[in-house]
Amino acid sequence: MLFRRHPREWGPIEWAAVLALALGAGVVAALLTLGARGPGRCGDELRELGGDCVGVTEHAFDADPRVGSLVAAVAEENARVRRDAEDPEGNAARIPYVRIALMMPFTSDESSAMTTDMIRRALAGALTAQQEANSGSGPHYQLLLAPDGRNLDHWRPVVRRLAELAGDKQAPLVGVTGIPSSTPETRRTIAALSEHGIPTVGPVITAADMNAGHFFKTSPNNDQFARALKQYLAGRPEREKGFLVWDNRSEDVYSRNLRRVFEKHFGAKYDFKGHNSNFTGSSGTDKGIPQRFTDAVQKICTARSDTVFFAGRDQDLPAFIKRLAQEGDCSRGSRLRLLKVGIGLEPTLTTPETTRWLEEARATIIDASSVDPAWWQGKHDPPRALGRFRDRFDRLERTHELGARPLNDGYAVMYHDAFTLLADAVDRTYSDINDSAGKPGKKGPELIPTKNDVYNTLINPTISANGCSNCLRGAAGSYGFEGPGVNDQWAVCKPVPIVEYPAGREAGERPPLYRTFRGGEKGACPA
């Protein structure tokens, strides 16, 4: 029975027990309340906005589960750097350090700026560069994690915190990298970072109009990619029956810029006015059903087009190829060339399924790229610094899940190069200011570079026709910069390989390798 029919009255002992239970429950409730108000899943230094952890931290936090092990590895390297500076083992000397922030999304959904695969490969590339930089002499580096939301729209609190960290006297923030996508939010971000005087490097930005005073780019831009395609097509004109397929999303700076660039370079010759179709891309928040390609494919078949220019993001290209395959080769009589630009070949473009669709459509992807997958096999004159990068990256790949063909999309390589550009500038600055500060008979603490010192190093011209002086020796090639404001601080003499997939389908020998900015001037880039 739950209750006695005639319950007895409680005495002092019973009431004391009840009071103790009540007090215990109150303590538990209070502790639970305090726990709910504590750091939570985002830790002490980040806060949750729109379901994402946002802010700046050197520690691990709750990111996408598929990048969790890489986030933890960065946090571990950061902790080691801090220990070596503050409490080194044994009699080891203290090693000063500076900070470089990786500002990008660490979570993803269907409409995000970065896919999860892009995030983990970018993070692996940056971690590879951090470990490489920390293996040398000079100052060491913390790689701060600076998530700004899966749609890049929570950048304001991140920039405020980065500006505060840049003023730190012991371990200042000296630069920012990441900045993954050409959007209006990105444009505001790079403008705000420039206002704070923080040198920033965009590893994979390609929209030619994404510029700011302190913003450097290690990738070619869309105009340079298009010039490389133009050089390629000059020796392979075919019937010049062209077609333009373009993303109509108003918010996508990248796709809008690429459409304008394609129209400028190819519109008249390939008659885009009478031969074009648009679609709504899958990345972004514009309304409408994405990836509707029926109109474009039917018009391509009707016109017997042999050269299609795709002004959209790689994430949408497999759906377009699938729709082409459903129509077959349309009796066009020749292979269809799908011309695109980008950092590399997104792995979804080379799956067995997509490869089968390409065969059914009798189509070949022609990609003006930042990297060439043939480099991984030692072909097509791979960059000299690639082997050093591969040694460390391959170790990371064995430890962390990075997906199929983790180098082919170029994100790991370009994020490595962007961090390395900043670290090289720090090393040169550190040597310069401490050598010049040295006085006979007087010793003092070594000077630590600031963001302003690093920026002044970055804007020193590094390249001439006769050679590279302090050029970046990157995993994606050797390239430099022209000086303050020149060429809007896009990389100069960056190689732009043309990648064909499936390989070896196009007739003729490989075209000369295009190099950015000076590519049209014979002998303007050093060998």
Secondary structure, DSSP 4 states (H G I P E B T S, - for coil): --S-SSPPPP-HHHHHHHHHHHHHHHHHHHHHHHHHTS-GGG-SSEEEETTEEEE-BSS-----GGGHHHHHHHHHHHHHHHHHHHS-STTPPP--EEEEEEEE-S---TT-SS-HHHHHHHHHHHHHHHHHHHTSSS-EEEEEEEE--TTS--HHHHHHHHHHHHT-SSS-EEEEEE--S-SHHHHHHHHHHHHTT--EEESS---TT---TTEEE-SPPHHHHHHHHHHHHHT--TT--EEEEEE--TT-HHHHHHHHHHHHHHTTTTT-TTSEEEE--SSSS--S-S---HHHHHHHHHHT-SEEEEES-GGGHHHHHHHHHHHTTTT-SSPEEEEEEESS--GGGSSHHHHHHHHHHTEEEEEEES--GGGGGT-S---TTHHHHHHHHHHHHHHS---SSTTTTSHHHHHHHHHHHHHHHHHHHHHHHHHHH-BTTB--PPP---HHHHHHHHTS--EETTEESS-EEETTEEEB--STTGGGGB-BS-EE-EEEESTT-S-SPPPPPEETTTTTSTT-S--
